[in-house]
């Protein structure tokens, strides 16, 4: 699965997706609270990666964050820019952020990592850490499960991650988990989770790898 495939898949259902998920009313209240606790009033730029219709980017701005939204789907960016004209949105990919090292103070990746093949996750998290300022905050929303496995997402193939496994990947990339939410599945929803983490000192990890 590559970026172009994901872009085409979401572009084909953009209007329906915006109708179903394009406001914070469709976001669980505990997720909104978690996002607010860790990404509001940050001292610098916050990126909403895979921002979709832009509702969470605008929410972050309402909480006092200098938030900008980035997505690979032109239809989402066009909608977001029209709906939230005072917020910055631009086309781009989380695999190659066009920002300086350590220039970002927060990142929201809310169900935007789910289409990454497992072998690509570490590289994307490393890119997040490259961009992140010391003590920057990261919030990740994802589908939970007992093992890393693909499933037939309604738009395009996605992957579930055990929360402990994802936390370990975050630690390997230079992030320390500080809070976790988990929601069990039911007849209409798969198990879901969210992890908040802070950027840690990469020098210690580098020393451990050289040892």
N, C-alpha and C positions, 0 to 999 in steps of 0.2 A: 504494500500500500504506500503510494507516494503522495506528495502534497497536491499534485495535479488531480489525482483521482478523488481525493477528499474535496477539493474545490469544486470539481464538476458535480459530484454527488449532492453537495449542499446547494449549489446554484440551481439545480433542477427542482428543488423543493423549497426554495428560499421563502416564497410568499406564505406557504403553509407553516413553515417553521416559525416565521415572524408572528403569525397569527396565534400559534399555540404557545410559544415560549418567549415572546418579545417584550414582556414586562416583568417587573420584580414580583408581581402577584403570583407568578408561576414558580417562584423560587421559595423553597421551604424557609420558614421563619428562622429556624436554628442556623441554617447556612448563612442567611443574611446577617445574623448576629455575629457569627464567627468571622465573616468577612469584615464587618465593622470593627470588631475588637482588634484585628491585626493590621488592617490596611487603611483605617481612617486617620486623618490628620498626620500623615507621614511627612517628614521634613523635605521631601523632594518628589521627583516623578514616580508615579505608579503606573505600571503597564497592565492592562487587561488583555491577555493574550488569547486569541480565539474568541474575540469579544462578541461575535455574532451580531444580533440586532442592536447592541450597544447599551442595553438597559442597566447592566451592572456597572459599566463604565460611568454612566450618568449617576448611578447611585453612589459610587465612590466619590464623585465630584460633590454631590450633595452632603457628603460626610466630611468635607474639607480636604480631600486629597487632590493633588495635581495629577489627575488620572487621564490617560489616553488609551484608546482602544485600537487593537491591531487584529486584522483577520485576513485570510487568504481569499475570501469570497466577496467579489465586487458588489454583489447585490446586498449583502449585509452592510457593507461600509456605506453604500449609498443611502440605505434606509436609516442607518444610525446617524449619519451626518445631517440628514433632513429632519429627523425626529428630535435630535439633541444638538442644535446648531452651535451652542456655546462650548461643546466638548470636541476635543481633537480626535479624529479617527483617520486611519490610513491603512492601505493594503500592505501586507508584510507577512512573513513566516516566522514562527518561533524557533525554527531551526537555525536561523541566521539573523539575529536581532541587529538592526542598524543603529546601535547605540555604543557609546564609549564604555570602556571597562569601568566597573564599579560606579556607574552613573545613575542607577535605578534604585529607588528606596523601597519598592514593593512590587510584587508580581502576583496577579490573580490568574490562575489557570483552571478555570471552572469547567470541568468536563471537556477540556480542549486537548488533553493528552491522550484521550481514550482511543484515538485512531492510530496512534503510533505503534508500529510493530515493537514487541518487547526489546529487540536488539537495538532499537534506535533511541530508547528512553534515556539511557545514560548520557548520550551525546547532547540531547536537548537540555537535560538538567545541568550539564556542565556549562552550556551556553547561558542558562539562567544565572548560574553562579558567577560567570565572568562579568555579566552585566550588573550584578547586585552590589550595592554599597555595603560596607561593614554594618552588621546588625540589621540589614534589610529583611523584610518579611515576605514570605511566600505562602499563599493559600492554594491548595490543589483540591479539586473535587473530582471524584472518580467512581466507577462501579466496583464494588467490593466482591470478593469471592474467596473460595478455599484455595485456589491455585490460579496462576497466570494462564488465561485461556481466552481465545477469540470467541465472539458470539455474533449472532446475526442482528446487528443494530438496524433500526428501521431506515437509516439513511445509507450507511456504509459500514463495513466490518469494523468492529470495535473490540477492545480487550478489557477484561476485568483483572483486577490486581488484589491480592490479599493486602490488607492495610499494613501488616507488619513488613511485608516484602517491599512495598512502596516506601515505607519509612526508612528501610535499610538503604534503598537506592538513593533517597534524599541525603542520608548521612554520608554515603560514599561521594556524593557530589559536593558536599560542603554545607549541608543544612542540618539543623537540629530540630526535631519535632518538639513543639511546645503545647499543642492541643490537637485532639482528635474527636471527630463525631462519626457515629456509625448509625445507619438506619437499616433494619432488616427488610427483606423483600416481602411482598404480599402478592395478591392475585394479579395486580396490574403493574407493579414496580419491582425492578431488580434491586438487590441489596446495594446500598450506596454508602459512601464515606467521604469525609473531607479531613485533610490534615493541614494544620498551620505550622510553619517552621521558620526559624531565623537563620540567617547566614552565619556560619562559623568561620574561625580562623583557618584558612587553607594551609598555612605554613605547618601546622601540627600534622595534618594529614599527609603533606608531602614528605615530612620527616619519617613518618611511619612507613610510607611506601618505599623510601630509600633504604630503610633498615633491613 
